[in-house]
Amino acid sequence: MKKQILLLAGSALILASCGSNNNANQQAADQAKIDSITKANAALQEAANKQKNDSTINAMAKAKADSMEAAKHEPAAKHATASHKKTEVASPAPVQTAQDTKFQNRQQGNANPTISPAEQQAQDDKFKRRGK
């Protein structure tokens, strides 16, 4: 009888350990689903980016082709002169302000020197000696 109880307990223990293995299998299956979903999303994003890049490249190529076609139909002389032609714009006349008027009507400050040429020479000599 004791042997049967031990055998029954052992078989219950073996069955209990197999049940946890199903949980690990379930986790692996869930991880595989998550990985496949991630790969599918990445593929969709890559396809959208490729389509956007292709449309941008096609638009740029079309614009360049259009400009080349327009250049073919323009006369060569007109195209050459248009790129080198400079337009001159006349500048507006300056506005006369009160300060400008005062500056033009000012008196020259040192028109009549107050020292004689001899005194001026003496001062120049004095400054030259200090500089040595």
DASUL-V456525 format. One record per residue. N is the residue number from 1. RES is the residue in one small letter. NEAR is the number of other C-alpha atoms within 10 Angstrom. Layout:
BEGIN
<<N	RES	NEAR> <N	RES	NEAR>>
END
This chain:
BEGIN
<<1	m	6> <2	k	7> <3	k	8> <4	q	9> <5	i	10> <6	l	11> <7	l	12> <8	l	12> <9	a	12> <10	g	12> <11	s	12> <12	a	11> <13	l	11> <14	i	11> <15	l	11> <16	a	11> <17	s	11> <18	c	10> <19	g	10> <20	s	11> <21	n	11> <22	n	11> <23	n	11> <24	a	11> <25	n	11> <26	q	12> <27	q	12> <28	a	12> <29	a	12> <30	d	12> <31	q	12> <32	a	12> <33	k	12> <34	i	12> <35	d	12> <36	s	12> <37	i	12> <38	t	12> <39	k	12> <40	a	12> <41	n	12> <42	a	12> <43	a	12> <44	l	12> <45	q	12> <46	e	12> <47	a	12> <48	a	12> <49	n	12> <50	k	12> <51	q	12> <52	k	12> <53	n	12> <54	d	12> <55	s	12> <56	t	12> <57	i	12> <58	n	12> <59	a	12> <60	m	12> <61	a	12> <62	k	12> <63	a	12> <64	k	12> <65	a	12> <66	d	12> <67	s	11> <68	m	11> <69	e	11> <70	a	10> <71	a	12> <72	k	11> <73	h	8> <74	e	10> <75	p	9> <76	a	11> <77	a	8> <78	k	9> <79	h	12> <80	a	10> <81	t	10> <82	a	10> <83	s	8> <84	h	8> <85	k	8> <86	k	8> <87	t	6> <88	e	6> <89	v	6> <90	a	6> <91	s	6> <92	p	6> <93	a	6> <94	p	6> <95	v	7> <96	q	8> <97	t	8> <98	a	9> <99	q	9> <100	d	10> <101	t	10> <102	k	10> <103	f	9> <104	q	9> <105	n	9> <106	r	8> <107	q	9> <108	q	7> <109	g	7> <110	n	7> <111	a	7> <112	n	7> <113	p	9> <114	t	9> <115	i	8> <116	s	9> <117	p	10> <118	a	9> <119	e	11> <120	q	13> <121	q	11> <122	a	12> <123	q	12> <124	d	11> <125	d	12> <126	k	11> <127	f	11> <128	k	10> <129	r	9> <130	r	7> <131	g	7> <132	k	5>>
END
